[in-house]
Amino acid sequence: MKNRTILWMIGFLVIVCVAAGALFRPLAAAFLANPVFNGMIVGVLLIGIGISFLQVLSMQRENDWVEARREGLRPHGADEPRMLAPLARILAGRQGAPRISAMVMRSLLDGVRLRLDQNRDIARYLVGLLIFLGLLGTFWGLLDTVVSAGKVIAGLKAAGADVGESFARLRDDLQAPLAGMGTAFSSSLFGLAGALVLGFLDLQAGHAENRFFKALEDWLAELTHLPSAIVTEGEGTIPAYVEALLEKTADSLEGLGRIMTRGEEERTQMRAELLQLTQRLTDLTDQMRAEQQLVRGLARQQQDLHPVIGRLAAAAESAASTDEALRDQLKSLEATMKRVMEEGISERRQFSEDLRDELRLLTRTLAGRSAS
């Protein structure tokens, strides 16, 4: 399981937290017996827990990269490994199933093992530091206990003293040695418990690293091509430098084969692109021919339209002269109509005046008769 180690570590820490919660009061009293040393121990423990989780998570990232390369995928730039950086550089320009020599595989595995050991050195140092702080607190408390006990013994007075007062003073003097014993045992308790917790987490991190190293070794074994044992007559196998030269030659031939394969793919792609270009040129030629035929048809139509256009021009000229004659006749007709209208208006005006005079005369006549 991919996250099995993380689950084991989280489960163990949950158990530790539950146990610490159940023993909170005595643990709090023990912590307050020497808060300086115990605080340092707890701080180192928390740092070690964080480093252990970071180691396991980094192993998972490296393992994800190996699985991606094993399945033929190309991880993104952000997922490039740090521990397997030499292997990533070797496989950077290779496609398909790359091949490496046995010497390269051994060199890569040795480098990875060295880096894994260097990563675990910090956790191991922190485990030793927890034990050291626990022992330092223990000896510090024992030193206080011995000094305080010496002062108590030196302050005892057996002659001429009240027994009750002597016991009371002895009880007060024994508080300092007992406090020193509390410092010693509390520091030892927290130091050893922290070393136990961090040791278990480091053990799980070591298991994760071993599983990663085993998976990496299996994958590199699949990529490694072993040289054939060439035996000469009367001699043993060929020397190591000849074997290395043959491996180098095989790698060069493999690289040459990859280059030829890429060249063939590029030529195939170029041939397909040339075919597409030829097809496009053919389509363009057909289109140009169709346009030429259309232009020729338009030219013929223009030639046919020349006589019609001439007749239309002549008709337009004759229509223009006819329009001038009609315009003159309309102007004369308009003048005649104006004159007739003016004469009619004057005649109506004269008739109206004559009618008014007749009406006035008739009115006077009727008025005279009425008076007589």
Secondary structure in CASP SS format (residue, H / E / C, confidence):
PFRMAT SS
TARGET T0000
AUTHOR 0000-0000-0000
METHOD secondary structure of the structure
MODEL  1
M C 1.00
K C 1.00
N C 1.00
R H 1.00
T H 1.00
I H 1.00
L H 1.00
W H 1.00
M H 1.00
I H 1.00
G H 1.00
F H 1.00
L H 1.00
V H 1.00
I H 1.00
V H 1.00
C H 1.00
V H 1.00
A H 1.00
A H 1.00
G H 1.00
A H 1.00
L C 1.00
F H 1.00
R H 1.00
P H 1.00
L H 1.00
A H 1.00
A H 1.00
A H 1.00
F H 1.00
L H 1.00
A H 1.00
N C 1.00
P H 1.00
V H 1.00
F H 1.00
N H 1.00
G H 1.00
M H 1.00
I H 1.00
V H 1.00
G H 1.00
V H 1.00
L H 1.00
L H 1.00
I H 1.00
G H 1.00
I H 1.00
G H 1.00
I H 1.00
S H 1.00
F H 1.00
L H 1.00
Q H 1.00
V H 1.00
L H 1.00
S H 1.00
M H 1.00
Q H 1.00
R H 1.00
E H 1.00
N H 1.00
D H 1.00
W H 1.00
V H 1.00
E H 1.00
A H 1.00
R H 1.00
R H 1.00
E C 1.00
G C 1.00
L C 1.00
R C 1.00
P C 1.00
H C 1.00
G H 1.00
A H 1.00
D H 1.00
E C 1.00
P C 1.00
R C 1.00
M C 1.00
L C 1.00
A H 1.00
P H 1.00
L H 1.00
A H 1.00
R H 1.00
I H 1.00
L C 1.00
A C 1.00
G C 1.00
R C 1.00
Q C 1.00
G C 1.00
A C 1.00
P C 1.00
R C 1.00
I E 1.00
S C 1.00
A H 1.00
M H 1.00
V H 1.00
M H 1.00
R H 1.00
S H 1.00
L H 1.00
L H 1.00
D H 1.00
G H 1.00
V H 1.00
R H 1.00
L H 1.00
R H 1.00
L H 1.00
D H 1.00
Q H 1.00
N H 1.00
R H 1.00
D H 1.00
I H 1.00
A H 1.00
R H 1.00
Y H 1.00
L H 1.00
V H 1.00
G H 1.00
L H 1.00
L H 1.00
I H 1.00
F H 1.00
L H 1.00
G H 1.00
L H 1.00
L H 1.00
G H 1.00
T H 1.00
F H 1.00
W H 1.00
G H 1.00
L H 1.00
L H 1.00
D H 1.00
T H 1.00
V H 1.00
V H 1.00
S H 1.00
A H 1.00
G H 1.00
K H 1.00
V H 1.00
I H 1.00
A H 1.00
G C 1.00
L C 1.00
K C 1.00
A C 1.00
A C 1.00
G C 1.00
A C 1.00
D C 1.00
V H 1.00
G H 1.00
E H 1.00
S H 1.00
F H 1.00
A H 1.00
R H 1.00
L H 1.00
R H 1.00
D H 1.00
D H 1.00
L C 1.00
Q H 1.00
A H 1.00
P H 1.00
L H 1.00
A H 1.00
G H 1.00
M H 1.00
G H 1.00
T H 1.00
A H 1.00
F H 1.00
S H 1.00
S H 1.00
S H 1.00
L H 1.00
F H 1.00
G H 1.00
L H 1.00
A H 1.00
G H 1.00
A H 1.00
L H 1.00
V H 1.00
L H 1.00
G H 1.00
F H 1.00
L H 1.00
D H 1.00
L H 1.00
Q H 1.00
A H 1.00
G H 1.00
H H 1.00
A H 1.00
E H 1.00
N H 1.00
R H 1.00
F H 1.00
F H 1.00
K H 1.00
A H 1.00
L H 1.00
E H 1.00
D H 1.00
W H 1.00
L H 1.00
A H 1.00
E H 1.00
L H 1.00
T E 1.00
H C 1.00
L C 1.00
P C 1.00
S C 1.00
A C 1.00
I C 1.00
V E 1.00
T C 1.00
E C 1.00
G C 1.00
E C 1.00
G C 1.00
T E 1.00
I C 1.00
P C 1.00
A H 1.00
Y H 1.00
V H 1.00
E H 1.00
A H 1.00
L H 1.00
L H 1.00
E H 1.00
K H 1.00
T H 1.00
A H 1.00
D H 1.00
S H 1.00
L H 1.00
E H 1.00
G H 1.00
L H 1.00
G H 1.00
R H 1.00
I H 1.00
M H 1.00
T H 1.00
R H 1.00
G H 1.00
E H 1.00
E H 1.00
E H 1.00
R H 1.00
T H 1.00
Q H 1.00
M H 1.00
R H 1.00
A H 1.00
E H 1.00
L H 1.00
L H 1.00
Q H 1.00
L H 1.00
T H 1.00
Q H 1.00
R H 1.00
L H 1.00
T H 1.00
D H 1.00
L H 1.00
T H 1.00
D H 1.00
Q H 1.00
M H 1.00
R H 1.00
A H 1.00
E H 1.00
Q H 1.00
Q H 1.00
L H 1.00
V H 1.00
R H 1.00
G H 1.00
L H 1.00
A H 1.00
R H 1.00
Q H 1.00
Q H 1.00
Q H 1.00
D H 1.00
L H 1.00
H H 1.00
P H 1.00
V H 1.00
I H 1.00
G H 1.00
R H 1.00
L H 1.00
A H 1.00
A H 1.00
A H 1.00
A H 1.00
E H 1.00
S H 1.00
A H 1.00
A H 1.00
S H 1.00
T H 1.00
D H 1.00
E H 1.00
A H 1.00
L H 1.00
R H 1.00
D H 1.00
Q H 1.00
L H 1.00
K H 1.00
S H 1.00
L H 1.00
E H 1.00
A H 1.00
T H 1.00
M H 1.00
K H 1.00
R H 1.00
V H 1.00
M H 1.00
E H 1.00
E H 1.00
G H 1.00
I H 1.00
S H 1.00
E H 1.00
R H 1.00
R H 1.00
Q H 1.00
F H 1.00
S H 1.00
E H 1.00
D H 1.00
L H 1.00
R H 1.00
D H 1.00
E H 1.00
L H 1.00
R H 1.00
L H 1.00
L H 1.00
T H 1.00
R H 1.00
T H 1.00
L H 1.00
A H 1.00
G H 1.00
R H 1.00
S H 1.00
A H 1.00
S C 1.00
END
